Amino acid sequence: MFLDGTQPIHTTALRKPYTDKPDTDGILNYSQRELKDILRLVDENNLQVTMHAIGDRA
């Protein structure tokens, strides 16, 4: 799962805006509710998940 993006294109989800692009703080691919629902299904089905989370907000 990719929770956020990458730093070079300013899509890493940060708690504060980028210093060189103050109009954005990145993106989150899932809301907190969506993430909890997905992880509940993963757990119920005895699966494992790997997450890409670079930013401190992700």
C-alpha distance matrix in Angstrom:
0.0 3.8 6.2 9.0 10.9 13.6 17.0 19.3 18.6 18.5 15.0 14.0 14.2 17.6 20.0 22.8 23.2 23.3 26.8 27.3 25.8 26.7 25.8 22.0 19.7 16.5 13.9 11.4 9.1 9.7 13.0 13.7 15.0 12.2 9.8 12.8 13.4 10.1 10.6 14.2 13.8 11.7 14.6 17.3 16.4 16.4 13.1 10.9 7.2 6.1 4.7 6.0 8.7 12.0 14.1 16.1 15.2 11.4
3.8 0.0 3.8 5.6 7.2 10.0 13.5 15.8 14.9 14.7 11.3 10.4 11.0 14.5 17.2 19.8 19.9 19.7 23.3 23.6 22.1 23.1 22.3 18.5 16.3 13.0 10.6 8.7 7.0 8.9 12.3 13.6 15.5 12.9 10.9 14.4 15.4 12.6 13.2 16.9 16.9 15.2 17.9 20.6 20.1 20.1 16.8 14.4 10.6 8.6 5.8 4.7 6.6 9.3 11.2 13.8 12.9 9.4
6.2 3.8 0.0 3.8 7.2 10.3 13.1 16.0 15.1 13.9 10.3 8.9 8.3 11.6 14.0 16.8 17.3 17.7 21.3 22.1 20.5 20.9 20.2 16.4 13.8 10.9 8.4 5.8 5.3 6.6 9.4 10.4 13.0 11.1 8.9 12.4 14.1 12.1 12.5 16.1 16.8 15.6 17.9 20.7 20.8 20.8 18.0 15.6 11.9 10.2 6.7 5.8 5.3 8.2 9.0 10.9 9.5 5.9
9.0 5.6 3.8 0.0 3.8 7.0 9.7 12.5 11.4 10.1 6.6 5.3 5.6 9.3 12.3 14.4 14.3 14.4 18.0 18.5 16.9 17.6 17.0 13.1 10.8 7.5 5.7 4.9 5.8 8.5 11.1 12.6 15.5 13.8 12.2 15.7 17.5 15.7 16.3 19.8 20.5 19.3 21.6 24.5 24.5 24.5 21.5 19.0 15.3 13.1 9.5 7.0 5.9 6.8 7.1 10.0 8.8 6.2
10.9 7.2 7.2 3.8 0.0 3.8 7.0 9.2 8.0 7.6 4.5 4.5 7.0 10.3 13.8 15.2 14.2 13.4 16.8 16.6 15.2 16.7 16.2 12.5 11.0 7.4 6.7 7.7 8.3 11.7 14.4 16.3 19.1 17.2 15.8 19.4 20.9 18.8 19.6 23.2 23.5 22.2 24.7 27.5 27.2 27.1 23.8 21.2 17.5 14.8 11.6 8.4 7.9 7.5 8.3 11.8 11.4 9.4
13.6 10.0 10.3 7.0 3.8 0.0 3.8 5.9 6.1 6.4 5.3 4.7 8.4 10.7 14.5 15.2 14.0 12.2 15.2 14.7 14.0 16.1 16.3 13.0 11.6 8.6 9.5 11.1 12.1 15.4 17.9 19.5 22.5 20.8 19.1 22.6 24.3 22.1 22.5 26.2 26.7 25.0 27.3 30.3 29.9 29.5 26.1 23.2 19.6 16.4 13.4 9.7 9.2 7.2 8.4 12.2 12.8 11.4
17.0 13.5 13.1 9.7 7.0 3.8 0.0 3.8 5.5 4.9 6.1 5.3 8.9 9.8 13.5 13.4 12.0 9.4 11.9 11.4 11.4 13.7 14.6 11.7 10.5 8.6 10.8 13.1 14.8 18.0 20.0 21.5 24.7 23.4 21.7 25.0 27.1 25.2 25.4 29.1 29.8 28.2 30.3 33.4 33.2 32.6 29.4 26.3 22.7 19.5 16.3 12.6 11.3 8.3 8.5 11.9 13.0 12.7
19.3 15.8 16.0 12.5 9.2 5.9 3.8 0.0 3.8 5.7 7.9 8.6 12.2 13.2 16.8 16.2 14.0 11.0 12.9 11.2 11.3 14.5 15.2 12.9 12.8 10.9 13.1 15.7 17.1 20.6 22.8 24.7 27.7 26.2 24.7 28.2 29.9 27.9 28.4 32.0 32.5 30.8 33.2 36.2 35.7 35.2 31.8 28.8 25.3 22.0 19.1 15.4 14.6 11.8 12.3 15.7 16.7 16.3
18.6 14.9 15.1 11.4 8.0 6.1 5.5 3.8 0.0 3.8 5.7 8.1 11.3 12.9 16.4 15.8 13.2 10.8 13.3 11.4 10.3 13.3 13.1 10.8 11.3 9.0 10.8 13.8 15.0 18.6 20.8 23.1 26.0 24.3 23.4 27.0 28.4 26.6 27.5 31.1 31.4 30.1 32.6 35.4 35.0 34.9 31.6 28.9 25.2 22.3 19.2 15.7 15.0 12.8 12.8 16.2 16.3 15.9
18.5 14.7 13.9 10.1 7.6 6.4 4.9 5.7 3.8 0.0 3.8 5.8 8.3 9.4 12.7 12.0 9.5 7.4 10.4 9.4 7.9 10.2 10.2 7.5 7.6 5.7 8.5 11.7 13.8 17.0 18.7 20.8 23.9 22.7 21.8 25.2 27.0 25.5 26.3 29.8 30.5 29.4 31.7 34.5 34.5 34.5 31.3 28.6 24.9 22.1 18.7 15.3 13.7 11.4 10.3 13.3 13.3 13.5
15.0 11.3 10.3 6.6 4.5 5.3 6.1 7.9 5.7 3.8 0.0 3.8 6.1 8.6 12.1 12.4 10.7 9.7 13.3 12.9 10.9 12.5 11.8 8.3 7.5 4.0 5.3 8.2 10.0 13.3 15.3 17.5 20.4 19.0 18.1 21.6 23.3 21.8 22.7 26.1 26.8 25.8 28.2 30.9 30.9 31.0 27.9 25.3 21.6 19.1 15.6 12.5 11.1 9.7 8.9 12.1 11.3 10.8
14.0 10.4 8.9 5.3 4.5 4.7 5.3 8.6 8.1 5.8 3.8 0.0 3.8 6.2 9.9 10.9 10.2 9.4 12.9 13.4 12.2 13.3 13.4 9.8 7.5 4.9 6.3 8.0 10.3 13.1 14.9 16.3 19.6 18.5 16.9 20.2 22.3 20.8 21.1 24.6 25.6 24.4 26.4 29.4 29.6 29.3 26.3 23.4 19.8 17.0 13.4 10.3 8.1 6.2 5.1 8.5 8.5 8.0
14.2 11.0 8.3 5.6 7.0 8.4 8.9 12.2 11.3 8.3 6.1 3.8 0.0 3.8 6.9 8.8 9.0 9.7 13.3 14.6 13.0 13.0 12.9 9.2 5.9 4.2 5.0 5.9 9.3 11.2 12.1 13.2 16.7 16.2 14.8 17.8 20.2 19.3 19.6 22.8 24.2 23.3 25.1 28.0 28.6 28.5 25.9 23.2 19.6 17.4 13.6 11.2 8.3 7.4 4.7 6.7 5.3 5.7
17.6 14.5 11.6 9.3 10.3 10.7 9.8 13.2 12.9 9.4 8.6 6.2 3.8 0.0 3.8 5.4 6.6 7.6 10.9 13.0 11.9 11.2 12.0 8.9 5.2 6.0 8.2 9.3 12.9 14.3 14.5 15.1 18.7 18.9 17.4 19.9 22.7 22.1 22.0 25.1 26.9 26.0 27.4 30.5 31.3 31.0 28.5 25.8 22.3 20.0 16.2 13.9 10.5 8.7 5.1 5.4 4.9 7.4
20.0 17.2 14.0 12.3 13.8 14.5 13.5 16.8 16.4 12.7 12.1 9.9 6.9 3.8 0.0 3.8 6.9 9.3 11.8 14.6 13.6 11.9 12.8 10.3 6.7 8.9 10.6 11.2 14.9 15.5 14.8 14.8 18.5 19.4 18.0 20.0 23.0 23.0 22.8 25.5 27.7 27.2 28.1 31.1 32.4 32.1 30.0 27.4 24.1 22.1 18.5 16.6 13.0 11.7 7.9 6.2 5.2 8.9
22.8 19.8 16.8 14.4 15.2 15.2 13.4 16.2 15.8 12.0 12.4 10.9 8.8 5.4 3.8 0.0 3.8 6.6 8.6 11.6 10.7 8.6 10.1 8.5 5.9 9.2 11.9 13.5 17.2 18.3 17.7 18.2 21.7 22.6 21.5 23.6 26.5 26.4 26.4 29.1 31.3 30.7 31.8 34.8 36.0 35.7 33.4 30.8 27.4 25.2 21.5 19.3 15.8 13.8 10.1 9.2 8.8 12.2
23.2 19.9 17.3 14.3 14.2 14.0 12.0 14.0 13.2 9.5 10.7 10.2 9.0 6.6 6.9 3.8 0.0 3.8 6.3 8.6 7.0 5.0 6.7 5.3 4.1 7.6 11.0 13.5 17.1 18.8 18.6 19.8 23.2 23.6 22.8 25.3 27.9 27.6 27.9 30.9 32.6 32.1 33.6 36.4 37.4 37.3 34.8 32.1 28.6 26.3 22.5 19.8 16.7 14.5 11.2 11.5 11.0 13.8
23.3 19.7 17.7 14.4 13.4 12.2 9.4 11.0 10.8 7.4 9.7 9.4 9.7 7.6 9.3 6.6 3.8 0.0 3.8 5.5 5.0 5.1 7.6 6.4 5.9 8.1 11.9 14.8 18.0 20.3 20.8 22.0 25.5 25.4 24.4 27.2 29.7 28.9 29.2 32.4 33.9 33.0 34.7 37.7 38.3 38.0 35.2 32.4 28.8 26.1 22.4 19.4 16.6 13.8 11.0 12.2 12.5 14.7
26.8 23.3 21.3 18.0 16.8 15.2 11.9 12.9 13.3 10.4 13.3 12.9 13.3 10.9 11.8 8.6 6.3 3.8 0.0 3.8 5.6 5.6 9.2 9.4 9.5 11.9 15.7 18.6 21.8 24.1 24.4 25.5 29.0 29.1 28.0 30.7 33.3 32.6 32.7 35.9 37.5 36.5 38.1 41.2 41.8 41.4 38.6 35.7 32.1 29.3 25.7 22.6 19.7 16.6 14.0 14.8 15.6 18.1
27.3 23.6 22.1 18.5 16.6 14.7 11.4 11.2 11.4 9.4 12.9 13.4 14.6 13.0 14.6 11.6 8.6 5.5 3.8 0.0 3.8 6.2 9.1 9.6 10.8 12.4 16.1 19.4 22.2 24.9 25.7 27.3 30.6 30.3 29.3 32.3 34.6 33.7 34.1 37.4 38.7 37.6 39.5 42.5 42.9 42.6 39.6 36.7 33.0 30.1 26.6 23.2 20.8 17.7 15.7 17.2 17.9 19.8
25.8 22.1 20.5 16.9 15.2 14.0 11.4 11.3 10.3 7.9 10.9 12.2 13.0 11.9 13.6 10.7 7.0 5.0 5.6 3.8 0.0 3.8 5.6 6.2 8.4 10.0 13.5 17.0 19.8 22.5 23.1 25.0 28.2 27.8 27.3 30.3 32.4 31.6 32.4 35.6 36.7 36.0 38.0 40.8 41.2 41.3 38.3 35.6 31.9 29.3 25.6 22.4 20.1 17.5 15.2 16.8 16.7 18.6
26.7 23.1 20.9 17.6 16.7 16.1 13.7 14.5 13.3 10.2 12.5 13.3 13.0 11.2 11.9 8.6 5.0 5.1 5.6 6.2 3.8 0.0 3.8 5.5 7.4 10.3 13.7 16.9 20.1 22.2 22.2 23.9 27.1 27.2 26.8 29.6 31.8 31.4 32.1 35.1 36.6 36.1 37.9 40.6 41.4 41.5 38.8 36.2 32.5 30.1 26.4 23.5 20.8 18.4 15.4 16.3 15.8 18.3
25.8 22.3 20.2 17.0 16.2 16.3 14.6 15.2 13.1 10.2 11.8 13.4 12.9 12.0 12.8 10.1 6.7 7.6 9.2 9.1 5.6 3.8 0.0 3.8 7.1 9.4 12.2 15.5 18.4 20.5 20.5 22.6 25.4 25.4 25.5 28.4 30.3 30.0 31.1 34.0 35.2 35.1 37.1 39.5 40.3 40.7 38.1 35.7 32.0 29.9 26.2 23.4 21.0 19.1 16.3 17.4 16.1 18.2
22.0 18.5 16.4 13.1 12.5 13.0 11.7 12.9 10.8 7.5 8.3 9.8 9.2 8.9 10.3 8.5 5.3 6.4 9.4 9.6 6.2 5.5 3.8 0.0 3.8 5.6 8.5 11.9 14.8 17.1 17.3 19.4 22.4 22.2 22.0 25.0 26.9 26.5 27.5 30.5 31.7 31.4 33.4 36.0 36.6 37.0 34.3 31.9 28.2 26.1 22.4 19.7 17.2 15.6 12.8 14.2 12.8 14.6
19.7 16.3 13.8 10.8 11.0 11.6 10.5 12.8 11.3 7.6 7.5 7.5 5.9 5.2 6.7 5.9 4.1 5.9 9.5 10.8 8.4 7.4 7.1 3.8 0.0 3.8 6.9 9.6 13.1 15.0 15.1 16.7 20.0 20.0 19.4 22.2 24.5 24.0 24.7 27.7 29.1 28.7 30.5 33.2 34.0 34.1 31.5 29.1 25.4 23.3 19.5 17.0 14.2 12.6 9.5 10.5 9.1 11.1
16.5 13.0 10.9 7.5 7.4 8.6 8.6 10.9 9.0 5.7 4.0 4.9 4.2 6.0 8.9 9.2 7.6 8.1 11.9 12.4 10.0 10.3 9.4 5.6 3.8 0.0 3.8 7.1 10.0 12.6 13.6 15.6 18.7 18.0 17.4 20.6 22.5 21.6 22.5 25.7 26.8 26.1 28.2 30.9 31.4 31.6 28.8 26.4 22.7 20.5 16.8 14.1 11.8 10.6 8.4 10.5 9.0 9.7
13.9 10.6 8.4 5.7 6.7 9.5 10.8 13.1 10.8 8.5 5.3 6.3 5.0 8.2 10.6 11.9 11.0 11.9 15.7 16.1 13.5 13.7 12.2 8.5 6.9 3.8 0.0 3.8 6.4 9.1 10.4 12.9 15.7 14.6 14.2 17.6 19.2 18.3 19.6 22.6 23.5 23.1 25.4 27.9 28.3 28.8 26.1 23.9 20.3 18.5 14.9 12.8 11.0 11.1 9.4 11.5 9.2 8.8
11.4 8.7 5.8 4.9 7.7 11.1 13.1 15.7 13.8 11.7 8.2 8.0 5.9 9.3 11.2 13.5 13.5 14.8 18.6 19.4 17.0 16.9 15.5 11.9 9.6 7.1 3.8 0.0 3.8 5.6 7.1 9.4 12.2 11.1 10.5 13.9 15.5 14.7 15.9 18.9 19.9 19.6 21.8 24.2 24.8 25.4 22.8 20.8 17.3 16.0 12.4 11.1 9.5 10.7 9.5 11.0 8.2 6.8
9.1 7.0 5.3 5.8 8.3 12.1 14.8 17.1 15.0 13.8 10.0 10.3 9.3 12.9 14.9 17.2 17.1 18.0 21.8 22.2 19.8 20.1 18.4 14.8 13.1 10.0 6.4 3.8 0.0 3.8 7.0 9.9 11.7 9.4 9.2 13.0 13.8 12.4 14.2 17.2 17.6 17.4 20.0 22.2 22.4 23.3 20.6 19.0 15.4 14.5 11.5 10.7 10.4 12.4 12.2 14.1 11.5 9.1
9.7 8.9 6.6 8.5 11.7 15.4 18.0 20.6 18.6 17.0 13.3 13.1 11.2 14.3 15.5 18.3 18.8 20.3 24.1 24.9 22.5 22.2 20.5 17.1 15.0 12.6 9.1 5.6 3.8 0.0 3.8 6.5 7.9 5.7 5.9 9.5 10.3 9.6 11.5 14.2 14.8 15.2 17.6 19.5 20.2 21.3 19.1 17.9 14.7 14.6 11.8 12.2 11.6 14.2 13.7 14.7 11.7 9.4
13.0 12.3 9.4 11.1 14.4 17.9 20.0 22.8 20.8 18.7 15.3 14.9 12.1 14.5 14.8 17.7 18.6 20.8 24.4 25.7 23.1 22.2 20.5 17.3 15.1 13.6 10.4 7.1 7.0 3.8 0.0 3.8 5.3 5.1 6.2 8.6 9.9 10.6 12.3 14.2 15.6 16.5 18.3 20.0 21.4 22.6 20.9 19.8 17.0 17.2 14.4 14.9 13.6 16.1 14.8 14.9 11.5 10.2
13.7 13.6 10.4 12.6 16.3 19.5 21.5 24.7 23.1 20.8 17.5 16.3 13.2 15.1 14.8 18.2 19.8 22.0 25.5 27.3 25.0 23.9 22.6 19.4 16.7 15.6 12.9 9.4 9.9 6.5 3.8 0.0 3.8 5.6 5.2 6.2 8.7 10.0 10.6 12.2 14.5 15.3 16.4 18.3 20.2 21.0 19.7 18.7 16.2 16.7 14.1 15.2 13.6 16.3 15.0 14.3 11.1 9.9
15.0 15.5 13.0 15.5 19.1 22.5 24.7 27.7 26.0 23.9 20.4 19.6 16.7 18.7 18.5 21.7 23.2 25.5 29.0 30.6 28.2 27.1 25.4 22.4 20.0 18.7 15.7 12.2 11.7 7.9 5.3 3.8 0.0 3.8 5.4 5.2 6.2 8.7 10.0 10.6 12.5 14.3 15.4 16.5 18.6 20.1 19.2 18.9 16.8 18.1 16.1 17.7 16.7 19.6 18.6 18.1 14.9 13.5
12.2 12.9 11.1 13.8 17.2 20.8 23.4 26.2 24.3 22.7 19.0 18.5 16.2 18.9 19.4 22.6 23.6 25.4 29.1 30.3 27.8 27.2 25.4 22.2 20.0 18.0 14.6 11.1 9.4 5.7 5.1 5.6 3.8 0.0 3.8 5.5 5.1 6.2 8.6 9.9 10.8 12.3 14.3 15.4 16.8 18.5 17.1 16.9 14.6 15.9 14.1 15.8 15.5 18.6 18.2 18.4 15.4 13.3
9.8 10.9 8.9 12.2 15.8 19.1 21.7 24.7 23.4 21.8 18.1 16.9 14.8 17.4 18.0 21.5 22.8 24.4 28.0 29.3 27.3 26.8 25.5 22.0 19.4 17.4 14.2 10.5 9.2 5.9 6.2 5.2 5.4 3.8 0.0 3.8 5.4 5.2 6.1 8.5 10.0 10.5 12.2 14.2 15.5 16.4 14.8 14.0 11.6 12.7 10.9 12.9 12.6 16.0 15.9 16.0 13.5 10.8
12.8 14.4 12.4 15.7 19.4 22.6 25.0 28.2 27.0 25.2 21.6 20.2 17.8 19.9 20.0 23.6 25.3 27.2 30.7 32.3 30.3 29.6 28.4 25.0 22.2 20.6 17.6 13.9 13.0 9.5 8.6 6.2 5.2 5.5 3.8 0.0 3.8 5.5 5.2 6.0 8.7 9.8 10.4 12.1 14.3 15.2 14.5 14.2 12.6 14.4 13.2 15.7 15.3 18.7 18.5 18.0 15.5 13.3
13.4 15.4 14.1 17.5 20.9 24.3 27.1 29.9 28.4 27.0 23.3 22.3 20.2 22.7 23.0 26.5 27.9 29.7 33.3 34.6 32.4 31.8 30.3 26.9 24.5 22.5 19.2 15.5 13.8 10.3 9.9 8.7 6.2 5.1 5.4 3.8 0.0 3.8 5.5 5.1 6.4 8.7 10.0 10.6 12.5 14.4 13.9 14.4 13.2 15.6 14.9 17.5 17.7 21.2 21.3 21.2 18.6 16.2
10.1 12.6 12.1 15.7 18.8 22.1 25.2 27.9 26.6 25.5 21.8 20.8 19.3 22.1 23.0 26.4 27.6 28.9 32.6 33.7 31.6 31.4 30.0 26.5 24.0 21.6 18.3 14.7 12.4 9.6 10.6 10.0 8.7 6.2 5.2 5.5 3.8 0.0 3.8 5.4 5.2 6.2 8.7 10.0 10.8 12.5 11.1 11.4 9.9 12.3 12.0 14.8 15.7 19.4 20.1 20.5 18.3 15.3
10.6 13.2 12.5 16.3 19.6 22.5 25.4 28.4 27.5 26.3 22.7 21.1 19.6 22.0 22.8 26.4 27.9 29.2 32.7 34.1 32.4 32.1 31.1 27.5 24.7 22.5 19.6 15.9 14.2 11.5 12.3 10.6 10.0 8.6 6.1 5.2 5.5 3.8 0.0 3.8 5.4 4.9 6.1 8.5 9.8 10.4 9.3 9.2 8.2 10.8 10.9 14.2 14.9 18.6 19.5 19.5 17.8 14.8
14.2 16.9 16.1 19.8 23.2 26.2 29.1 32.0 31.1 29.8 26.1 24.6 22.8 25.1 25.5 29.1 30.9 32.4 35.9 37.4 35.6 35.1 34.0 30.5 27.7 25.7 22.6 18.9 17.2 14.2 14.2 12.2 10.6 9.9 8.5 6.0 5.1 5.4 3.8 0.0 3.8 5.4 5.1 6.1 8.6 9.9 10.2 11.2 11.2 14.3 14.7 18.0 18.6 22.3 22.9 22.6 20.7 18.0
13.8 16.9 16.8 20.5 23.5 26.7 29.8 32.5 31.4 30.5 26.8 25.6 24.2 26.9 27.7 31.3 32.6 33.9 37.5 38.7 36.7 36.6 35.2 31.7 29.1 26.8 23.5 19.9 17.6 14.8 15.6 14.5 12.5 10.8 10.0 8.7 6.4 5.2 5.4 3.8 0.0 3.8 5.4 5.0 6.2 8.6 8.6 10.5 10.8 14.2 15.2 18.5 19.7 23.5 24.5 24.7 22.9 19.8
11.7 15.2 15.6 19.3 22.2 25.0 28.2 30.8 30.1 29.4 25.8 24.4 23.3 26.0 27.2 30.7 32.1 33.0 36.5 37.6 36.0 36.1 35.1 31.4 28.7 26.1 23.1 19.6 17.4 15.2 16.5 15.3 14.3 12.3 10.5 9.8 8.7 6.2 4.9 5.4 3.8 0.0 3.8 5.6 5.3 6.3 5.2 6.7 7.4 11.0 12.6 16.2 17.8 21.6 23.0 23.4 22.1 18.8
14.6 17.9 17.9 21.6 24.7 27.3 30.3 33.2 32.6 31.7 28.2 26.4 25.1 27.4 28.1 31.8 33.6 34.7 38.1 39.5 38.0 37.9 37.1 33.4 30.5 28.2 25.4 21.8 20.0 17.6 18.3 16.4 15.4 14.3 12.2 10.4 10.0 8.7 6.1 5.1 5.4 3.8 0.0 3.8 5.4 5.1 6.0 7.6 9.2 12.8 14.5 18.2 19.4 23.1 24.4 24.3 23.1 20.0
17.3 20.6 20.7 24.5 27.5 30.3 33.4 36.2 35.4 34.5 30.9 29.4 28.0 30.5 31.1 34.8 36.4 37.7 41.2 42.5 40.8 40.6 39.5 36.0 33.2 30.9 27.9 24.2 22.2 19.5 20.0 18.3 16.5 15.4 14.2 12.1 10.6 10.0 8.5 6.1 5.0 5.6 3.8 0.0 3.8 5.6 7.8 10.5 12.4 16.1 17.8 21.4 22.7 26.5 27.7 27.6 26.1 23.2
16.4 20.1 20.8 24.5 27.2 29.9 33.2 35.7 35.0 34.5 30.9 29.6 28.6 31.3 32.4 36.0 37.4 38.3 41.8 42.9 41.2 41.4 40.3 36.6 34.0 31.4 28.3 24.8 22.4 20.2 21.4 20.2 18.6 16.8 15.5 14.3 12.5 10.8 9.8 8.6 6.2 5.3 5.4 3.8 0.0 3.8 5.5 9.0 11.3 15.1 17.3 20.9 22.8 26.6 28.2 28.6 27.3 24.0
16.4 20.1 20.8 24.5 27.1 29.5 32.6 35.2 34.9 34.5 31.0 29.3 28.5 31.0 32.1 35.7 37.3 38.0 41.4 42.6 41.3 41.5 40.7 37.0 34.1 31.6 28.8 25.4 23.3 21.3 22.6 21.0 20.1 18.5 16.4 15.2 14.4 12.5 10.4 9.9 8.6 6.3 5.1 5.6 3.8 0.0 3.8 6.9 10.1 13.7 16.4 20.1 22.0 25.6 27.5 27.7 27.0 23.6
13.1 16.8 18.0 21.5 23.8 26.1 29.4 31.8 31.6 31.3 27.9 26.3 25.9 28.5 30.0 33.4 34.8 35.2 38.6 39.6 38.3 38.8 38.1 34.3 31.5 28.8 26.1 22.8 20.6 19.1 20.9 19.7 19.2 17.1 14.8 14.5 13.9 11.1 9.3 10.2 8.6 5.2 6.0 7.8 5.5 3.8 0.0 3.8 6.7 10.3 13.2 16.8 19.1 22.7 24.8 25.5 24.8 21.3
10.9 14.4 15.6 19.0 21.2 23.2 26.3 28.8 28.9 28.6 25.3 23.4 23.2 25.8 27.4 30.8 32.1 32.4 35.7 36.7 35.6 36.2 35.7 31.9 29.1 26.4 23.9 20.8 19.0 17.9 19.8 18.7 18.9 16.9 14.0 14.2 14.4 11.4 9.2 11.2 10.5 6.7 7.6 10.5 9.0 6.9 3.8 0.0 3.8 6.9 10.1 13.7 16.0 19.4 21.8 22.5 22.2 18.6
7.2 10.6 11.9 15.3 17.5 19.6 22.7 25.3 25.2 24.9 21.6 19.8 19.6 22.3 24.1 27.4 28.6 28.8 32.1 33.0 31.9 32.5 32.0 28.2 25.4 22.7 20.3 17.3 15.4 14.7 17.0 16.2 16.8 14.6 11.6 12.6 13.2 9.9 8.2 11.2 10.8 7.4 9.2 12.4 11.3 10.1 6.7 3.8 0.0 3.8 6.5 10.1 12.5 16.0 18.3 19.3 18.9 15.3
6.1 8.6 10.2 13.1 14.8 16.4 19.5 22.0 22.3 22.1 19.1 17.0 17.4 20.0 22.1 25.2 26.3 26.1 29.3 30.1 29.3 30.1 29.9 26.1 23.3 20.5 18.5 16.0 14.5 14.6 17.2 16.7 18.1 15.9 12.7 14.4 15.6 12.3 10.8 14.3 14.2 11.0 12.8 16.1 15.1 13.7 10.3 6.9 3.8 0.0 3.8 6.9 9.7 12.9 15.6 17.0 17.2 13.5
4.7 5.8 6.7 9.5 11.6 13.4 16.3 19.1 19.2 18.7 15.6 13.4 13.6 16.2 18.5 21.5 22.5 22.4 25.7 26.6 25.6 26.4 26.2 22.4 19.5 16.8 14.9 12.4 11.5 11.8 14.4 14.1 16.1 14.1 10.9 13.2 14.9 12.0 10.9 14.7 15.2 12.6 14.5 17.8 17.3 16.4 13.2 10.1 6.5 3.8 0.0 3.8 6.1 9.5 12.0 13.5 13.5 9.8
6.0 4.7 5.8 7.0 8.4 9.7 12.6 15.4 15.7 15.3 12.5 10.3 11.2 13.9 16.6 19.3 19.8 19.4 22.6 23.2 22.4 23.5 23.4 19.7 17.0 14.1 12.8 11.1 10.7 12.2 14.9 15.2 17.7 15.8 12.9 15.7 17.5 14.8 14.2 18.0 18.5 16.2 18.2 21.4 20.9 20.1 16.8 13.7 10.1 6.9 3.8 0.0 3.8 6.5 9.5 11.8 12.2 8.7
8.7 6.6 5.3 5.9 7.9 9.2 11.3 14.6 15.0 13.7 11.1 8.1 8.3 10.5 13.0 15.8 16.7 16.6 19.7 20.8 20.1 20.8 21.0 17.2 14.2 11.8 11.0 9.5 10.4 11.6 13.6 13.6 16.7 15.5 12.6 15.3 17.7 15.7 14.9 18.6 19.7 17.8 19.4 22.7 22.8 22.0 19.1 16.0 12.5 9.7 6.1 3.8 0.0 3.8 6.0 8.0 8.6 5.3
12.0 9.3 8.2 6.8 7.5 7.2 8.3 11.8 12.8 11.4 9.7 6.2 7.4 8.7 11.7 13.8 14.5 13.8 16.6 17.7 17.5 18.4 19.1 15.6 12.6 10.6 11.1 10.7 12.4 14.2 16.1 16.3 19.6 18.6 16.0 18.7 21.2 19.4 18.6 22.3 23.5 21.6 23.1 26.5 26.6 25.6 22.7 19.4 16.0 12.9 9.5 6.5 3.8 0.0 3.8 6.8 8.5 6.7
14.1 11.2 9.0 7.1 8.3 8.4 8.5 12.3 12.8 10.3 8.9 5.1 4.7 5.1 7.9 10.1 11.2 11.0 14.0 15.7 15.2 15.4 16.3 12.8 9.5 8.4 9.4 9.5 12.2 13.7 14.8 15.0 18.6 18.2 15.9 18.5 21.3 20.1 19.5 22.9 24.5 23.0 24.4 27.7 28.2 27.5 24.8 21.8 18.3 15.6 12.0 9.5 6.0 3.8 0.0 3.8 5.4 5.3
16.1 13.8 10.9 10.0 11.8 12.2 11.9 15.7 16.2 13.3 12.1 8.5 6.7 5.4 6.2 9.2 11.5 12.2 14.8 17.2 16.8 16.3 17.4 14.2 10.5 10.5 11.5 11.0 14.1 14.7 14.9 14.3 18.1 18.4 16.0 18.0 21.2 20.5 19.5 22.6 24.7 23.4 24.3 27.6 28.6 27.7 25.5 22.5 19.3 17.0 13.5 11.8 8.0 6.8 3.8 0.0 3.8 5.5
15.2 12.9 9.5 8.8 11.4 12.8 13.0 16.7 16.3 13.3 11.3 8.5 5.3 4.9 5.2 8.8 11.0 12.5 15.6 17.9 16.7 15.8 16.1 12.8 9.1 9.0 9.2 8.2 11.5 11.7 11.5 11.1 14.9 15.4 13.5 15.5 18.6 18.3 17.8 20.7 22.9 22.1 23.1 26.1 27.3 27.0 24.8 22.2 18.9 17.2 13.5 12.2 8.6 8.5 5.4 3.8 0.0 3.8
11.4 9.4 5.9 6.2 9.4 11.4 12.7 16.3 15.9 13.5 10.8 8.0 5.7 7.4 8.9 12.2 13.8 14.7 18.1 19.8 18.6 18.3 18.2 14.6 11.1 9.7 8.8 6.8 9.1 9.4 10.2 9.9 13.5 13.3 10.8 13.3 16.2 15.3 14.8 18.0 19.8 18.8 20.0 23.2 24.0 23.6 21.3 18.6 15.3 13.5 9.8 8.7 5.3 6.7 5.3 5.5 3.8 0.0
